[in-house]
């Protein structure tokens, strides 16, 4: 990445006294990230940036903006966690509790690793 992110104190100063300059820095850094992204990842990053920009525009104040973007991140994380649970689950996640009794037990073909006890 070409540009260096200013220190927190500088960013805080810009947020309080020159929000337009802070926005310029944000846009410049975002564009650098997009330019360095792979061709398959770039549209996804730009789409995410668009969603964040829309949430910023819809927000009435900075706190509401923060909460909306935080909710987006939590929703995304929850979807990712759900997909990971499906991936690592030994059984399909759509089973009902009554169906679990019909599932045969897992085979006992697990290799035990020796435990080194000191």
TORKOL-816196 format. One record per atom (N, C-alpha, C, O): atom name; y, x, z; residue number from 1. Coordinates in Angstrom, 2 decimals, m for minus. Atoms other than C-alpha are relative to their C-alpha. Layout:
% TORKOL-816196
['CA', [Y, X, Z], NUM]
...
END
This chain:
% TORKOL-816196
['N', [m1.17, 0.86, 0.00], 1]
['CA', [0.00, 0.00, 0.00], 1]
['C', [1.22, 0.90, 0.00], 1]
['O', [1.25, 1.90, 0.71], 1]
['N', [m1.18, m0.82, 0.15], 2]
['CA', [3.41, 1.36, m0.93], 2]
['C', [0.98, m0.09, 1.16], 2]
['O', [1.44, 0.94, 1.65], 2]
['N', [m1.02, 0.18, m1.03], 3]
['CA', [5.72, m0.10, 1.69], 3]
['C', [m0.60, 0.03, 1.40], 3]
['O', [m1.75, m0.35, 1.61], 3]
['N', [0.40, m0.04, m1.41], 4]
['CA', [5.53, 0.42, 5.42], 4]
['C', [0.62, m1.20, 0.71], 4]
['O', [1.78, m1.53, 0.49], 4]
['N', [m0.51, 1.12, m0.78], 5]
['CA', [5.88, m2.54, 7.76], 5]
['C', [0.97, 0.54, 1.05], 5]
['O', [0.62, 1.46, 1.78], 5]
['N', [m0.94, m0.44, m1.03], 6]
['CA', [8.98, m2.12, 9.93], 6]
['C', [m0.56, m0.26, 1.40], 6]
['O', [m1.48, m1.06, 1.57], 6]
['N', [0.45, 0.18, m1.38], 7]
['CA', [8.54, m1.90, 13.70], 7]
['C', [0.29, m1.44, 0.46], 7]
['O', [1.07, m2.16, m0.15], 7]
['N', [m0.19, 1.34, m0.54], 8]
['CA', [8.37, m5.05, 15.78], 8]
['C', [1.46, m0.24, 0.36], 8]
['O', [2.01, m1.31, 0.10], 8]
['N', [m1.40, 0.15, m0.41], 9]
['CA', [11.86, m4.43, 17.15], 9]
['C', [0.91, m0.24, m1.20], 9]
['O', [1.83, m1.05, m1.13], 9]
['N', [m0.80, 0.20, 1.22], 10]
['CA', [13.30, m4.16, 13.64], 10]
['C', [m0.23, m1.40, m0.55], 10]
['O', [0.72, m2.08, m0.95], 10]
['N', [0.31, 1.34, 0.49], 11]
['CA', [11.51, m7.34, 12.57], 11]
['C', [0.65, m1.08, 0.87], 11]
['O', [1.14, m2.08, 0.36], 11]
['N', [m0.64, 0.95, m0.91], 12]
['CA', [12.80, m9.15, 15.66], 12]
['C', [1.51, m0.06, m0.25], 12]
['O', [2.10, m1.14, m0.27], 12]
['N', [m1.43, m0.07, 0.29], 13]
['CA', [16.34, m7.99, 14.92], 13]
['C', [0.32, m0.75, m1.29], 13]
['O', [1.28, m1.52, m1.35], 13]
['N', [m0.21, 0.70, 1.27], 14]
['CA', [16.05, m9.22, 11.32], 14]
['C', [m0.19, m1.51, 0.16], 14]
['O', [0.58, m2.29, m0.40], 14]
['N', [0.25, 1.43, m0.20], 15]
['CA', [14.61, m12.57, 12.44], 15]
['C', [1.19, m0.67, 0.66], 15]
['O', [1.51, m1.82, 0.35], 15]
['N', [m1.12, 0.58, m0.72], 16]
['CA', [17.57, m13.13, 14.72], 16]
['C', [1.31, 0.08, m0.77], 16]
['O', [2.14, m0.83, m0.70], 16]
['N', [m1.32, m0.24, 0.60], 17]
['CA', [20.39, m11.72, 12.60], 17]
['C', [0.04, m0.04, m1.53], 17]
['O', [1.10, m0.26, m2.11], 17]
['N', [0.01, m0.03, 1.46], 18]
['CA', [19.27, m11.52, 8.97], 18]
['C', [m1.33, m0.53, m0.53], 18]
['O', [m2.12, 0.22, m1.09], 18]
['N', [1.28, 0.56, 0.42], 19]
['CA', [16.42, m13.93, 8.18], 19]
['C', [m0.27, 0.13, m1.50], 19]
['O', [m1.43, 0.19, m1.92], 19]
['N', [0.19, m0.16, 1.45], 20]
['CA', [17.02, m13.58, 4.42], 20]
['C', [m0.63, 1.37, m0.30], 20]
['O', [m1.52, 1.47, m1.15], 20]
['N', [0.56, m1.34, 0.18], 21]
['CA', [16.29, m9.83, 4.62], 21]
['C', [m1.46, 0.03, 0.46], 21]
['O', [m2.30, 0.65, m0.19], 21]
['N', [1.38, 0.08, m0.49], 22]
['CA', [13.16, m10.54, 6.67], 22]
['C', [m0.89, m0.69, m1.03], 22]
['O', [m2.01, m0.25, m1.28], 22]
['N', [0.76, 0.70, 1.04], 23]
['CA', [12.01, m12.99, 4.00], 23]
['C', [m0.23, 0.89, m1.22], 23]
['O', [m1.30, 0.85, m1.82], 23]
['N', [0.16, m0.95, 1.11], 24]
['CA', [12.60, m10.36, 1.30], 24]
['C', [m1.12, 0.99, 0.30], 24]
['O', [m1.96, 1.28, m0.56], 24]
['N', [1.05, m0.95, m0.39], 25]
['CA', [10.41, m7.91, 3.21], 25]
['C', [m1.36, m0.68, m0.07], 25]
['O', [m2.32, m0.09, m0.57], 25]
['N', [1.27, 0.74, 0.02], 26]
['CA', [7.69, m10.55, 3.62], 26]
['C', [m0.49, m0.20, m1.42], 26]
['O', [m1.67, 0.01, m1.71], 26]
['N', [0.38, 0.23, 1.39], 27]
['CA', [7.72, m11.38, m0.08], 27]
['C', [m0.41, 1.30, m0.68], 27]
['O', [m1.39, 1.33, m1.43], 27]
['N', [0.33, m1.29, 0.60], 28]
['CA', [7.71, m7.71, m1.11], 28]
['C', [m1.37, 0.48, 0.44], 28]
['O', [m2.18, 0.92, m0.38], 28]
['N', [1.30, m0.43, m0.51], 29]
['CA', [4.77, m6.87, 1.14], 29]
['C', [m1.13, m0.89, m0.53], 29]
['O', [m2.22, m0.40, m0.84], 29]
['N', [1.01, 0.92, 0.54], 30]
['CA', [2.89, m9.97, m0.02], 30]
['C', [m0.32, 0.35, m1.45], 30]
['O', [m1.49, 0.39, m1.83], 30]
['N', [0.22, m0.35, 1.40], 31]
['CA', [3.37, m9.02, m3.67], 31]
['C', [m0.79, 1.31, m0.14], 31]
['O', [m1.61, 1.44, m1.04], 31]
['N', [0.77, m1.25, 0.04], 32]
['CA', [2.07, m5.52, m2.96], 32]
['C', [m1.47, m0.25, 0.30], 32]
['O', [m2.35, 0.35, m0.33], 32]
['N', [1.39, 0.34, m0.31], 33]
['CA', [m1.05, m6.99, m1.40], 33]
['C', [m0.66, m0.68, m1.19], 33]
['O', [m1.80, m0.36, m1.53], 33]
['N', [0.55, 0.68, 1.17], 34]
['CA', [m1.56, m9.29, m4.40], 34]
['C', [m0.29, 0.99, m1.12], 34]
['O', [m1.33, 0.91, m1.77], 34]
['N', [0.16, m0.98, 1.09], 35]
['CA', [m1.11, m6.39, m6.83], 35]
['C', [m1.21, 0.90, 0.23], 35]
['O', [m1.85, 1.33, m0.73], 35]
['N', [1.13, m0.87, m0.30], 36]
['CA', [m3.76, m4.33, m5.04], 36]
['C', [m1.33, m0.75, 0.08], 36]
['O', [m2.38, m0.12, 0.14], 36]
['N', [1.22, 0.81, m0.14], 37]
['CA', [m6.27, m7.20, m4.81], 37]
['C', [m0.82, 0.03, m1.30], 37]
['O', [m0.28, 0.25, m2.38], 37]
['N', [0.87, 0.07, 1.17], 38]
['CA', [m9.24, m7.45, m7.13], 38]
['C', [0.35, m1.27, m0.80], 38]
['O', [0.90, m2.22, m0.24], 38]
['N', [m0.32, 1.18, 0.82], 39]
['CA', [m8.90, m9.91, m10.04], 39]
['C', [m0.63, m1.29, 0.51], 39]
['O', [m0.06, m2.37, 0.31], 39]
['N', [0.63, 1.22, m0.52], 40]
['CA', [m11.31, m12.35, m8.36], 40]
['C', [0.63, m0.45, 1.32], 40]
['O', [0.63, m1.64, 1.64], 40]
['N', [m0.58, 0.34, m1.29], 41]
['CA', [m9.58, m12.19, m4.99], 41]
['C', [1.46, m0.41, m0.09], 41]
['O', [1.95, m1.18, 0.74], 41]
['N', [m1.44, 0.26, 0.11], 42]
['CA', [m5.98, m12.36, m6.19], 42]
['C', [0.35, m1.50, m0.03], 42]
['O', [1.25, m1.91, 0.71], 42]
['N', [m0.35, 1.43, m0.01], 43]
['CA', [m5.94, m16.13, m7.04], 43]
['C', [m0.22, m0.66, 1.36], 43]
['O', [0.54, m1.55, 1.74], 43]
['N', [0.24, 0.56, m1.32], 44]
['CA', [m7.42, m16.91, m3.63], 44]
['C', [1.12, 0.38, 0.96], 44]
['O', [1.59, m0.46, 1.74], 44]
['N', [m1.10, m0.43, m0.86], 45]
['CA', [m4.76, m14.86, m1.86], 45]
['C', [1.29, m0.72, m0.36], 45]
['O', [2.04, m1.13, 0.53], 45]
['N', [m1.22, 0.71, 0.42], 46]
['CA', [m2.00, m16.45, m3.92], 46]
['C', [m0.06, m1.47, 0.41], 46]
['O', [0.96, m2.05, 0.79], 46]
['N', [0.16, 1.39, m0.43], 47]
['CA', [m3.40, m19.91, m3.16], 47]
['C', [0.24, m0.14, 1.49], 47]
['O', [0.88, m1.09, 1.94], 47]
['N', [m0.23, 0.02, m1.44], 48]
['CA', [m3.46, m19.12, 0.55], 48]
['C', [1.47, 0.18, 0.31], 48]
['O', [2.01, m0.49, 1.19], 48]
['N', [m1.43, m0.22, m0.19], 49]
['CA', [0.09, m17.80, 0.34], 49]
['C', [0.79, m1.27, m0.31], 49]
['O', [1.75, m1.59, 0.39], 49]
['N', [m0.66, 1.25, 0.35], 50]
['CA', [1.14, m21.04, m1.36], 50]
['C', [m0.15, m1.03, 1.12], 50]
['O', [0.82, m1.69, 1.50], 50]
['N', [0.23, 0.96, m1.09], 51]
['CA', [m0.46, m23.15, 1.39], 51]
['C', [0.86, 0.34, 1.21], 51]
['O', [1.44, m0.54, 1.84], 51]
['N', [m0.82, m0.43, m1.13], 52]
['CA', [1.29, m21.10, 4.06], 52]
['C', [1.47, m0.30, m0.26], 52]
['O', [2.18, m0.76, 0.62], 52]
['N', [m1.40, 0.27, 0.36], 53]
['CA', [4.61, m21.40, 2.22], 53]
['C', [0.32, m1.49, 0.12], 53]
['O', [1.39, m1.87, 0.59], 53]
['N', [m0.22, 1.45, m0.10], 54]
['CA', [4.22, m25.17, 2.01], 54]
['C', [0.05, m0.45, 1.46], 54]
['O', [0.86, m1.31, 1.81], 54]
['N', [m0.04, 0.35, m1.42], 55]
['CA', [3.47, m25.40, 5.73], 55]
['C', [1.32, 0.46, 0.61], 55]
['O', [1.87, m0.22, 1.47], 55]
['N', [m1.28, m0.49, m0.51], 56]
['CA', [6.57, m23.31, 6.42], 56]
['C', [1.12, m0.95, m0.41], 56]
['O', [2.02, m1.23, 0.39], 56]
['N', [m1.05, 0.92, 0.47], 57]
['CA', [8.69, m25.68, 4.30], 57]
['C', [m0.07, m1.34, 0.71], 57]
['O', [0.97, m1.94, 1.00], 57]
['N', [0.17, 1.30, m0.65], 58]
['CA', [7.26, m28.79, 5.94], 58]
['C', [0.37, 0.02, 1.47], 58]
['O', [0.65, m1.03, 2.06], 58]
['N', [m0.25, m0.11, m1.44], 59]
['CA', [7.88, m27.49, 9.44], 59]
['C', [1.48, m0.16, 0.31], 59]
['O', [2.34, 0.30, m0.44], 59]
['N', [m1.38, 0.25, m0.42], 60]
['CA', [11.01, m28.55, 11.28], 60]
['C', [0.59, 1.19, 0.75], 60]
['O', [1.80, 1.37, 0.78], 60]
['N', [m0.48, m1.16, m0.74], 61]
['CA', [11.21, m25.39, 13.38], 61]
['C', [m1.09, 1.07, 0.03], 61]
['O', [m2.21, 0.86, m0.45], 61]
['N', [0.93, m1.13, 0.00], 62]
['CA', [9.52, m22.05, 13.97], 62]
['C', [m1.27, m0.29, 0.79], 62]
['O', [m2.36, 0.13, 0.39], 62]
['N', [1.18, 0.30, m0.81], 63]
['CA', [7.18, m23.36, 16.68], 63]
['C', [m0.96, m0.92, m0.75], 63]
['O', [m2.17, m0.70, m0.73], 63]
['N', [0.85, 0.89, 0.79], 64]
['CA', [5.90, m26.18, 14.48], 64]
['C', [m0.66, 0.78, m1.13], 64]
['O', [m1.83, 0.56, m1.44], 64]
['N', [0.54, m0.83, 1.06], 65]
['CA', [5.43, m23.68, 11.67], 65]
['C', [m1.18, 0.84, 0.52], 65]
['O', [m2.23, 0.92, m0.11], 65]
['N', [1.05, m0.81, m0.61], 66]
['CA', [3.41, m21.41, 13.94], 66]
['C', [m1.24, m0.83, 0.30], 66]
['O', [m2.36, m0.39, 0.04], 66]
['N', [1.13, 0.87, m0.33], 67]
['CA', [1.23, m24.30, 15.10], 67]
['C', [m0.74, m0.46, m1.25], 67]
['O', [m1.97, m0.51, m1.25], 67]
['N', [0.64, 0.44, 1.24], 68]
['CA', [0.58, m25.53, 11.56], 68]
['C', [m0.83, 1.12, m0.63], 68]
['O', [m1.96, 0.90, m1.06], 68]
['N', [0.72, m1.13, 0.60], 69]
['CA', [m0.41, m22.08, 10.29], 69]
['C', [m1.19, 0.38, 0.88], 69]
['O', [m2.25, 0.73, 0.37], 69]
['N', [1.11, m0.26, m0.91], 70]
['CA', [m2.53, m21.52, 13.39], 70]
['C', [m1.13, m1.01, m0.22], 70]
['O', [m2.30, m0.64, m0.21], 70]
['N', [1.01, 1.03, 0.26], 71]
['CA', [m4.32, m24.82, 12.70], 71]
['C', [m0.74, 0.30, m1.30], 71]
['O', [m1.96, 0.10, m1.38], 71]
['N', [0.66, m0.39, 1.25], 72]
['CA', [m5.01, m23.66, 9.12], 72]
['C', [m1.02, 1.10, 0.25], 72]
['O', [m2.14, 1.05, m0.25], 72]
['N', [0.90, m1.11, m0.29], 73]
['CA', [m6.54, m20.45, 10.45], 73]
['C', [m1.22, m0.48, 0.79], 73]
['O', [m2.34, m0.06, 0.51], 73]
['N', [1.12, 0.51, m0.79], 74]
['CA', [m8.66, m22.31, 13.01], 74]
['C', [m0.94, m0.83, m0.86], 74]
['O', [m2.16, m0.73, m0.70], 74]
['N', [0.85, 0.79, 0.89], 75]
['CA', [m9.92, m24.76, 10.37], 75]
['C', [m0.84, 0.91, m0.89], 75]
['O', [m2.03, 0.67, m1.08], 75]
['N', [0.71, m0.94, 0.87], 76]
['CA', [m10.85, m21.89, 8.08], 76]
['C', [m1.09, 0.73, 0.78], 76]
['O', [m2.21, 0.89, 0.30], 76]
['N', [0.99, m0.68, m0.84], 77]
['CA', [m12.60, m20.06, 10.90], 77]
['C', [m1.16, m0.93, 0.33], 77]
['O', [m2.31, m0.50, 0.32], 77]
['N', [1.06, 0.96, m0.33], 78]
['CA', [m14.53, m23.21, 11.85], 78]
['C', [m0.94, m0.21, m1.19], 78]
['O', [m2.15, m0.29, m1.01], 78]
['N', [0.84, 0.14, 1.20], 79]
['CA', [m15.75, m23.64, 8.25], 79]
['C', [m0.87, 1.23, m0.18], 79]
['O', [m2.05, 1.12, m0.50], 79]
['N', [0.76, m1.24, 0.14], 80]
['CA', [m16.80, m19.99, 8.14], 80]
['C', [m1.11, 0.06, 1.05], 80]
['O', [m2.24, 0.45, 0.74], 80]
['N', [1.00, 0.00, m1.07], 81]
['CA', [m18.60, m20.30, 11.49], 81]
['C', [m1.14, m0.96, m0.31], 81]
['O', [m2.30, m0.65, m0.08], 81]
['N', [1.02, 0.99, 0.35], 82]
['CA', [m20.42, m23.42, 10.30], 82]
['C', [m0.93, 0.55, m1.10], 82]
['O', [m2.15, 0.42, m1.00], 82]
['N', [0.81, m0.57, 1.08], 83]
['CA', [m21.58, m21.69, 7.10], 83]
['C', [m0.87, 1.14, 0.52], 83]
['O', [m2.02, 1.27, 0.09], 83]
['N', [0.79, m1.08, m0.58], 84]
['CA', [m22.73, m18.67, 9.10], 84]
['C', [m1.14, m0.55, 0.84], 84]
['O', [m2.25, m0.03, 0.79], 84]
['N', [1.06, 0.64, m0.78], 85]
['CA', [m24.67, m20.93, 11.47], 85]
['C', [m1.12, m0.48, m0.91], 85]
['O', [m2.30, m0.33, m0.58], 85]
['N', [1.01, 0.47, 0.95], 86]
['CA', [m26.44, m22.47, 8.48], 86]
['C', [m0.80, 1.18, m0.55], 86]
['O', [m2.01, 1.10, m0.70], 86]
['N', [0.64, m1.18, 0.58], 87]
['CA', [m27.19, m19.03, 7.06], 87]
['C', [m1.02, 0.63, 0.94], 87]
['O', [m2.10, 1.03, 0.50], 87]
['N', [0.88, m0.68, m0.94], 88]
['CA', [m28.78, m17.63, 10.22], 88]
['C', [m0.94, m0.94, 0.75], 88]
['O', [m1.81, m0.47, 1.49], 88]
['N', [0.85, 0.96, m0.70], 89]
['CA', [m30.42, m20.82, 11.49], 89]
['C', [m1.41, 0.02, m0.57], 89]
['O', [m1.58, 0.04, m1.79], 89]
['N', [1.37, 0.03, 0.52], 90]
['CA', [m34.22, m20.84, 11.26], 90]
['C', [m0.39, m1.35, m0.57], 90]
['O', [m1.35, m1.46, m1.34], 90]
['N', [0.27, 1.33, 0.50], 91]
['CA', [m34.14, m24.56, 10.54], 91]
['C', [1.27, m0.57, m0.61], 91]
['O', [2.37, m0.15, m0.26], 91]
['N', [m1.19, 0.62, 0.57], 92]
['CA', [m31.81, m26.70, 8.44], 92]
['C', [0.86, m0.65, 1.08], 92]
['O', [0.34, m1.21, 2.05], 92]
['N', [m0.91, 0.52, m1.03], 93]
['CA', [m28.73, m27.79, 10.37], 93]
['C', [0.10, m1.52, m0.02], 93]
['O', [0.69, m2.11, 0.88], 93]
['N', [m0.13, 1.45, 0.08], 94]
['CA', [m29.06, m31.40, 9.24], 94]
['C', [m1.17, m0.74, 0.64], 94]
['O', [m1.33, m1.94, 0.43], 94]
['N', [1.12, 0.65, m0.67], 95]
['CA', [m32.17, m32.09, 11.33], 95]
['C', [0.49, m0.81, 1.19], 95]
['O', [1.43, m0.42, 1.89], 95]
['N', [m0.29, 0.81, m1.17], 96]
['CA', [m32.03, m34.83, 13.90], 96]
['C', [m0.94, 0.43, 1.13], 96]
['O', [m1.99, 1.03, 0.87], 96]
['N', [0.83, m0.41, m1.13], 97]
['CA', [m33.44, m34.28, 17.37], 97]
['C', [m1.42, m0.55, m0.10], 97]
['O', [m2.37, 0.12, 0.29], 97]
['N', [1.34, 0.59, 0.14], 98]
['CA', [m36.35, m36.63, 16.61], 98]
['C', [m0.84, 0.77, m1.00], 98]
['O', [m2.06, 0.83, m0.86], 98]
['N', [0.73, m0.75, 1.02], 99]
['CA', [m37.28, m34.51, 13.57], 99]
['C', [m0.47, 1.36, 0.51], 99]
['O', [m1.40, 1.93, m0.06], 99]
['N', [0.36, m1.34, m0.47], 100]
['CA', [m37.49, m31.30, 15.60], 100]
['C', [m1.43, 0.05, 0.51], 100]
['O', [m2.07, 1.10, 0.43], 100]
['N', [1.38, 0.02, m0.50], 101]
['CA', [m40.82, m32.38, 17.12], 101]
['C', [m1.00, 0.17, m1.13], 101]
['O', [m2.13, 0.61, m0.90], 101]
['N', [0.89, m0.10, 1.15], 102]
['CA', [m42.33, m32.45, 13.61], 102]
['C', [m0.04, 1.41, m0.59], 102]
['O', [m0.88, 1.69, m1.44], 102]
['N', [m0.06, m1.35, 0.55], 103]
['CA', [m41.42, m28.82, 12.89], 103]
['C', [m1.09, 0.85, 0.65], 103]
['O', [m1.18, 0.90, 1.87], 103]
['N', [1.03, m0.85, m0.59], 104]
['CA', [m44.37, m26.47, 13.32], 104]
['C', [0.64, 1.20, 0.69], 104]
['O', [1.71, 1.65, 0.28], 104]
['N', [m0.58, m1.15, m0.69], 105]
['CA', [m43.80, m23.61, 15.74], 105]
['C', [0.07, 1.22, m0.94], 105]
['O', [m0.71, 1.34, m1.88], 105]
['N', [m0.13, m1.21, 0.81], 106]
['CA', [m42.67, m20.31, 14.27], 106]
['C', [m1.21, 0.89, 0.23], 106]
['O', [m1.77, 0.91, 1.33], 106]
['N', [1.15, m0.88, m0.10], 107]
['CA', [m45.43, m17.81, 13.58], 107]
['C', [0.31, 1.15, 0.94], 107]
['O', [1.46, 1.55, 1.12], 107]
['N', [m0.14, m1.10, m0.96], 108]
['CA', [m46.01, m15.06, 16.07], 108]
['C', [m0.16, 1.34, m0.72], 108]
['O', [m1.01, 2.15, m0.35], 108]
['N', [0.11, m1.25, 0.73], 109]
['CA', [m45.47, m12.25, 13.60], 109]
['C', [1.20, 0.91, 0.24], 109]
['O', [1.62, 1.66, m0.64], 109]
['N', [m1.14, m0.82, m0.36], 110]
['CA', [m42.60, m10.59, 15.39], 110]
['C', [m0.52, 1.32, 0.54], 110]
['O', [m1.39, 1.35, 1.41], 110]
['N', [0.41, m1.33, m0.45], 111]
['CA', [m43.00, m6.86, 15.87], 111]
['C', [0.83, 0.37, 1.22], 111]
['O', [2.06, 0.33, 1.19], 111]
['N', [m0.68, m0.40, m1.22], 112]
['CA', [m42.17, m5.73, 19.37], 112]
['C', [0.37, 1.48, m0.10], 112]
['O', [m0.46, 2.31, m0.45], 112]
['N', [m0.44, m1.38, m0.04], 113]
['CA', [m40.14, m2.56, 19.62], 113]
['C', [m0.26, 0.55, 1.39], 113]
['O', [m0.04, m0.14, 2.38], 113]
['N', [0.23, m0.58, m1.33], 114]
['CA', [m41.10, m0.18, 22.41], 114]
['C', [1.32, 0.18, 0.74], 114]
['O', [2.35, 0.51, 0.15], 114]
['N', [m1.18, m0.14, m0.82], 115]
['CA', [m38.64, m0.10, 25.25], 115]
['C', [m0.07, 1.33, 0.73], 115]
['O', [m1.02, 1.59, 1.46], 115]
['N', [m0.08, m1.26, m0.71], 116]
['CA', [m37.62, 3.32, 26.49], 116]
['C', [0.68, m0.24, 1.34], 116]
['O', [1.85, m0.59, 1.40], 116]
['N', [m0.59, 0.21, m1.32], 117]
['CA', [m37.11, 3.07, 30.19], 117]
['C', [0.24, 1.36, 0.62], 117]
['O', [m0.67, 2.19, 0.72], 117]
['N', [m0.38, m1.29, m0.59], 118]
['CA', [m35.31, 5.93, 31.81], 118]
['C', [m0.18, 0.00, 1.49], 118]
['O', [0.09, 1.01, 2.14], 118]
END
